[in-house]
């Protein structure tokens, strides 16, 4: 199969996955429309933890460069990103969690999000901002956050 054909199949799979996430977590429905137009968005918490936000990845050109590098390196299709952080030994670490469709078509059905609450984890490429060499592919747990002024919840990575 040609690279373009795989890419188109990956996009269809990404749309299916995003549809499941939007319905399961009651996310902003236009995320699905944006993805169909090849516009990748990301979720994050801002305002001292008071507001859940969703913005286009193009909002930060560095994020776009990282996304493009990961897609090229893994031959994957990234369809959403979650910005997260963690405090370890008093130091705050920042991560970019890229939700993706791998190049391995035969594994797709096992990496799809479940529509019910029985499975709240999903495959992601976790990019370590402070030390990119420690970035890796793995599963992350998902949750939602709705801030004081949010109409819709946003996806967050659960610790």
C-alpha positions in Angstrom: 0.0 0.0 0.0 1.3 3.5 -0.9 2.1 6.0 1.8 -0.7 8.3 0.6 -3.2 5.5 0.9 -2.1 4.6 4.4 -2.3 8.3 5.4 -5.9 8.5 4.2 -6.8 5.3 6.1 -5.1 6.8 9.2 -7.1 9.9 8.9 -10.4 8.0 8.7 -9.3 6.0 11.8 -8.4 9.2 13.6 -11.9 10.7 12.8 -13.5 7.5 14.1 -11.4 7.8 17.3 -12.1 11.5 17.8 -15.8 10.9 17.3 -15.7 8.3 20.1 -13.8 10.7 22.4 -16.2 13.6 21.7 -19.2 11.4 22.4 -17.7 9.6 25.4 -16.4 12.7 27.2 -18.9 15.3 25.8 -16.2 17.4 24.3 -16.6 20.4 22.0 -18.3 18.9 18.9 -16.5 21.1 16.5 -13.2 19.2 17.2 -14.5 16.5 14.9 -15.3 19.0 12.2 -11.8 20.6 12.5 -10.1 17.2 12.3 -12.0 16.4 9.1 -10.4 19.6 7.7 -6.9 18.4 8.8 -6.9 21.0 11.7 -5.3 19.4 14.8 -6.2 21.0 18.2 -4.9 20.5 21.7 -6.4 20.6 25.2 -4.8 22.3 28.2 -5.7 23.9 31.5 -4.9 27.5 32.1 -5.8 30.4 34.4 -4.2 28.8 37.4 -6.2 25.7 36.9 -9.5 27.5 36.5 -10.1 27.2 32.7 -10.0 24.3 30.4 -9.0 25.4 26.9 -8.8 24.1 23.4 -6.7 25.7 20.7 -5.4 24.9 17.3 -1.9 23.4 17.3 -0.9 26.3 15.0 -1.2 28.6 18.0 2.4 27.5 18.9 4.7 26.9 15.9 7.0 24.8 18.2 4.2 22.4 18.8 3.6 22.1 15.0 7.3 21.3 14.5 7.2 18.6 17.2 4.1 17.1 15.8 5.5 17.0 12.3 8.7 15.4 13.5 6.9 12.7 15.4 4.6 11.9 12.4 7.7 11.7 10.2 9.6 9.5 12.6 6.8 7.1 13.4 4.8 7.2 10.2 1.7 8.0 12.3 -1.2 10.4 12.1 -1.6 12.7 15.1 -5.2 13.8 15.7 -5.1 15.6 19.1 -2.7 16.7 21.7 -3.0 17.2 25.5 -0.6 19.5 27.3 0.1 18.3 30.8 2.6 18.7 33.6 3.7 16.8 36.7 5.7 17.8 39.8 8.4 15.4 40.7 10.8 16.1 43.6 9.7 19.7 43.6 10.4 20.2 39.9 7.6 20.8 37.3 7.9 18.8 34.1 5.8 19.6 31.0 4.6 17.0 28.5 2.9 17.1 25.2 0.7 14.0 24.8 0.1 13.3 21.1 -2.9 11.0 20.4 -2.1 9.1 17.2 -3.0 6.4 14.8 0.0 4.2 14.2 1.2 2.8 10.9 0.2 -0.7 12.0 -3.3 -1.2 10.5 -3.7 -4.6 12.1 -3.3 -3.0 15.6 -5.9 -0.2 15.2 -8.9 -1.9 16.6 -7.0 -2.6 19.9 -5.9 1.0 20.2 -9.3 2.6 19.7 -10.9 4.3 22.7 -13.9 2.4 24.1 -17.2 4.3 24.0 -18.0 3.3 27.6 -16.1 4.0 30.8 -14.4 0.6 30.9 -11.2 1.8 29.2 -10.0 5.3 29.9 -6.5 4.9 28.5 -5.3 5.5 25.0 -2.0 5.2 23.0 0.0 8.4 22.8 3.4 9.7 22.1 4.5 11.5 25.3 6.9 14.3 24.4 9.0 15.5 27.3 9.6 19.2 26.8 12.5 19.5 29.3 14.3 16.4 28.0 13.1 15.2 24.6 15.3 12.1 24.7 13.0 10.8 27.4 10.0 11.0 25.1 8.2 7.7 24.4 5.2 5.9 22.9 2.9 4.4 25.5 -0.6 4.5 27.0 -1.9 7.4 29.0 -5.1 7.7 31.1 -7.7 10.2 30.0 -10.1 12.3 32.0 -11.9 15.6 31.5 -11.8 19.0 33.1 -14.4 21.6 33.0 -13.4 25.0 34.3 -15.4 27.8 35.8 -16.3 29.3 32.4 -16.3 26.2 30.2 -19.3 25.1 28.2 -17.6 21.8 27.3 -15.0 19.8 29.2 -11.5 19.4 27.7 -9.4 16.3 27.7 -6.7 16.0 30.3 -4.1 13.4 31.0 -4.9 11.8 34.4 -1.9 11.2 36.6 
